[in-house]
Amino acid sequence: IKPRERSKLNWDDKLTLEFNGDTPQLTELIIERIENVPTVFLCGNSTVVDQDNEPWASWGQMVPRFFTDSICFANYAESGESANTFIAAGRLKKALTQMKSGDYIFMEFGHNDQKQKGPGKGAFYSFMTSLKTFVDEARARGVYPVLVTPTQRRSFDENGKIKDTHLDFPDAVRWLAEKENIPLIDLHAMTRILYEAMGVEESKHAFVHYPANTYPGQDKPLADNTHFNPYGAYQIAKCVIEGMKQAGLPLVKYLRTDNEGYDPACPDARETFKWNESPFTELEKPDGN
């Protein structure tokens, strides 16, 4: 694991639960092992990983909120990873040891993959080969693969339109999904609509943009156009849910009854979003961009 991971609670031998809110209450907690529910394994980078500290967040940690306890989510994503480095670090191998027939594996890569240069690198070369490895390993175990195109960066042109910064990596994901008959969630397309609907200035409130002294020890402004804050991550998680519906994934039957349809062209008003912040903060941005 990377040095920054060593302090994460994922790697100790304990189960740590954090309760936040105005009046957090817990009457009873019972933990039982259950073997017969499907599990959705999430693989990806910093836009997917469980972000431990404020003000960072990802869609991967928000998605479980929309589902009942009849399905499980296992987030294996890690900041800074590309499809090939995820495999090389043994993360896919570890996840495969936990998978069973009927589970799902979601893969969202591209942000960091596009920075790799040299012979054999590129969207339709090493990237495609790595994604195909995920797909083949999953299918060999009766696991259903789902491909996810990378989320857009907050990068506007002079006309208030999002500029494509991922080269041909989203197209490579779409091509592989069609060739291999794999369900596709096109977050690249949906987040373009979402950010443009928000606009140049309002979209800052979906990312880690905060003036100096917003958080303890923060003596400089935070201005990150790749990583989301909780509000932004929540909106993108809603995009993922809509993508599941559009792809006809059977797991949507596990959605909670309070889940309504979502149109990225009409994002939730920021003022209606309630988030009880964790007392833990981190000023250093996640690995990857």
C-alpha positions in Angstrom: 0.0 0.0 0.0 1.0 3.6 -0.5 2.5 5.6 2.5 -0.7 7.8 2.7 -2.8 4.7 3.1 -1.0 3.3 6.2 -2.9 5.6 8.5 -6.3 4.7 7.0 -8.7 2.8 9.1 -9.2 0.2 6.3 -5.9 -1.4 7.3 -6.2 -1.9 11.0 -7.9 -4.9 12.6 -10.8 -3.0 14.0 -14.3 -1.9 12.9 -14.6 1.8 13.4 -18.0 3.5 13.2 -18.4 7.3 13.1 -21.7 9.0 14.0 -22.1 12.7 13.2 -25.1 15.0 13.4 -26.8 17.5 15.6 -28.1 14.9 18.0 -26.5 11.5 17.0 -28.2 8.6 18.9 -27.6 4.9 18.9 -29.8 2.6 20.9 -28.4 -0.8 19.7 -26.0 -2.2 17.2 -26.0 -5.8 16.1 -23.4 -7.1 13.6 -24.1 -10.3 11.9 -22.4 -12.0 9.0 -24.7 -12.5 6.0 -23.6 -14.6 3.0 -26.5 -14.4 0.6 -26.7 -10.7 -0.5 -25.1 -9.5 -3.8 -22.1 -7.3 -3.4 -21.2 -4.4 -5.7 -17.4 -4.0 -5.9 -16.2 -0.5 -6.8 -12.8 -0.1 -8.5 -11.4 3.3 -9.4 -9.5 6.4 -8.4 -10.1 9.4 -6.1 -13.4 10.2 -7.7 -14.7 6.8 -6.4 -12.7 6.0 -3.2 -14.1 6.4 0.3 -12.7 9.8 1.2 -12.1 9.7 5.0 -11.8 13.4 5.8 -13.6 16.7 5.1 -14.0 18.4 2.7 -13.3 15.7 0.2 -15.9 13.2 -1.0 -16.6 10.8 -3.9 -19.6 9.2 -5.5 -18.5 5.8 -4.4 -19.1 6.6 -0.7 -22.5 8.2 -1.4 -24.1 5.5 -3.6 -24.9 3.1 -0.7 -27.3 5.7 0.8 -29.7 5.0 -2.0 -30.0 1.3 -1.5 -31.6 -1.0 1.1 -29.7 -3.5 3.3 -30.5 -6.2 0.7 -27.3 -5.4 -1.2 -23.7 -4.7 -0.1 -21.1 -2.3 -1.4 -17.4 -2.9 -1.2 -15.3 0.1 -2.2 -11.8 -1.0 -3.3 -11.0 2.3 -5.1 -7.9 4.3 -4.2 -6.7 7.8 -5.0 -4.1 8.1 -7.7 -4.7 4.8 -9.3 -4.9 3.9 -13.0 -6.4 0.7 -14.3 -3.0 -0.9 -14.7 -1.5 0.3 -11.4 -4.7 -0.9 -9.6 -3.9 -4.4 -10.9 -0.2 -4.1 -10.3 -0.8 -3.1 -6.6 -2.8 -6.3 -6.1 -6.1 -4.4 -5.5 -8.0 -6.3 -8.1 -6.5 -9.6 -6.9 -7.6 -8.8 -3.3 -11.2 -7.9 -4.5 -11.4 -11.1 -6.5 -10.9 -13.2 -3.4 -14.1 -11.8 -2.0 -16.3 -12.1 -5.1 -19.0 -14.7 -5.7 -21.3 -15.5 -8.5 -24.0 -12.9 -8.9 -21.9 -10.0 -7.6 -21.1 -6.8 -9.7 -17.9 -4.9 -10.3 -18.0 -1.3 -11.4 -14.8 0.2 -13.0 -14.2 3.9 -13.4 -10.7 4.9 -14.5 -9.2 7.4 -16.9 -8.1 10.5 -14.9 -4.7 9.1 -14.1 -4.3 6.7 -17.0 -4.2 9.6 -19.5 -1.0 10.8 -17.9 0.9 7.7 -18.8 3.3 8.1 -21.7 5.6 5.7 -23.6 5.4 2.7 -25.9 2.2 0.7 -25.6 0.5 3.3 -23.5 -2.7 5.0 -24.5 -6.5 4.6 -24.3 -6.8 1.9 -27.0 -3.6 0.1 -25.9 -2.6 -0.5 -22.3 -5.7 1.1 -20.8 -8.0 -1.2 -22.9 -5.9 -4.2 -22.0 -6.2 -3.5 -18.3 -9.9 -3.0 -18.4 -10.3 -6.2 -20.4 -8.4 -7.9 -17.6 -11.0 -6.7 -15.0 -13.8 -7.9 -17.3 -12.3 -11.3 -17.9 -11.5 -12.0 -14.3 -15.0 -11.0 -13.2 -16.8 -13.0 -15.8 -14.7 -16.1 -14.9 -16.3 -15.9 -11.5 -19.8 -15.2 -12.6 -19.5 -11.6 -11.6 -21.2 -8.9 -13.7 -18.9 -6.1 -15.0 -20.1 -2.6 -15.4 -18.0 0.1 -17.1 -18.1 3.7 -16.0 -16.6 6.6 -18.1 -14.6 9.1 -16.1 -16.2 12.1 -14.5 -15.5 15.4 -16.2 -13.1 17.9 -14.6 -14.4 21.4 -13.9 -12.8 23.0 -16.9 -14.9 25.6 -18.7 -14.2 27.4 -21.9 -15.0 31.1 -22.6 -18.6 30.2 -23.6 -19.4 28.4 -20.3 -19.1 25.0 -21.9 -17.1 22.1 -20.4 -13.8 21.3 -22.2 -13.0 17.7 -22.8 -9.7 16.9 -20.9 -9.7 13.1 -21.0 -8.5 12.7 -24.6 -9.9 9.5 -26.1 -10.2 7.5 -22.8 -14.0 7.9 -22.5 -14.4 6.7 -26.1 -12.2 3.7 -25.3 -14.5 2.8 -22.4 -17.6 3.2 -24.6 -16.0 1.1 -27.4 -15.1 -1.8 -25.0 -18.6 -1.7 -23.5 -20.1 -2.1 -26.9 -17.7 -4.7 -28.1 -18.0 -6.9 -25.0 -21.7 -6.2 -24.5 -21.1 -4.7 -21.0 -23.5 -2.3 -19.3 -22.2 1.3 -19.5 -22.7 4.3 -17.2 -21.6 7.3 -19.1 -20.6 9.7 -16.3 -18.5 11.6 -18.7 -21.6 12.7 -20.6 -23.8 13.2 -17.5 -21.3 15.3 -15.5 -20.9 17.6 -18.5 -24.6 18.3 -18.4 -24.5 18.6 -14.6 -21.6 21.2 -14.5 -22.9 23.2 -17.4 -26.3 23.3 -15.7 -24.7 24.6 -12.5 -22.6 27.2 -14.4 -19.1 28.4 -14.0 -19.4 29.9 -10.6 -22.1 27.8 -9.0 -20.2 24.6 -10.0 -17.4 25.6 -7.6 -19.7 24.6 -4.8 -19.7 21.0 -6.0 -15.9 20.8 -5.8 -13.3 21.5 -3.1 -13.3 25.3 -3.5 -13.1 27.0 -0.1 -11.7 30.3 1.1 -8.8 30.3 3.5 -9.6 29.6 7.2 -12.7 27.5 6.3 -11.1 24.6 8.1 -8.7 24.4 11.0 -5.1 25.2 9.9 -6.2 26.1 6.4 -4.2 29.3 5.8 -4.6 29.2 2.0 -7.7 28.8 -0.3 -8.6 25.4 -1.6 -9.3 25.3 -5.3 -9.5 21.8 -6.7 -11.4 21.2 -10.0 -11.2 17.4 -10.0 -12.3 16.3 -6.5 -15.8 16.8 -5.2 -17.1 18.0 -1.8 -20.1 16.1 -0.3 -22.7 18.1 -2.2 -21.0 17.4 -5.5 -20.4 13.8 -4.8 -24.0 13.3 -3.8 -25.2 14.8 -7.2 -22.8 12.5 -9.1 -24.0 9.5 -7.1 -27.5 10.4 -8.3 -26.1 10.4 -11.9 -24.7 6.9 -11.3 -28.1 5.7 -10.1 -29.7 7.1 -13.2 -27.1 5.3 -15.3 -27.9 2.0 -13.6 -31.6 2.5 -14.5 -30.8 3.5 -18.1 -28.5 0.4 -18.4 -31.3 -1.8 -17.1 -29.2 -3.3 -14.2 -31.2 -5.7 -12.1 -29.7 -4.3 -8.9 -32.0 -1.2 -9.2 -34.6 -3.4 -7.6 -32.7 -2.8 -4.3 -33.1 0.9 -4.4 -34.9 2.5 -1.4 -38.4 3.6 -2.0 -37.5 7.3 -1.3 -35.4 7.4 -4.4 -36.7 9.6 -7.1 -35.6 10.1 -10.6 -32.7 12.5 -11.3 -31.9 14.8 -14.2 -28.3 16.1 -14.2 -29.7 19.2 -16.1 -31.7 20.0 -13.0 -29.3 19.5 -10.0 -30.6 19.7 -6.5 -30.4 23.2 -5.0 -27.3 23.4 -2.8 -29.4 25.1 -0.1 -31.5 21.9 0.3 -28.5 19.6 0.9 -27.8 18.8 4.5 -24.5 17.3 5.5 -23.2 16.8 9.0 -19.4 17.2 8.7 -16.9 14.9 10.2 -14.6 16.4 12.8 -11.7 15.1 10.8 -10.2 17.3 8.0 -7.3 17.0 5.6 -5.8 19.9 3.7 -3.6 17.9 1.3 -5.5 17.0 -1.9 -5.9 13.3 -2.8 -3.4 11.6 -5.1 -4.2 12.0 -8.7 -5.8 14.8 -10.7 
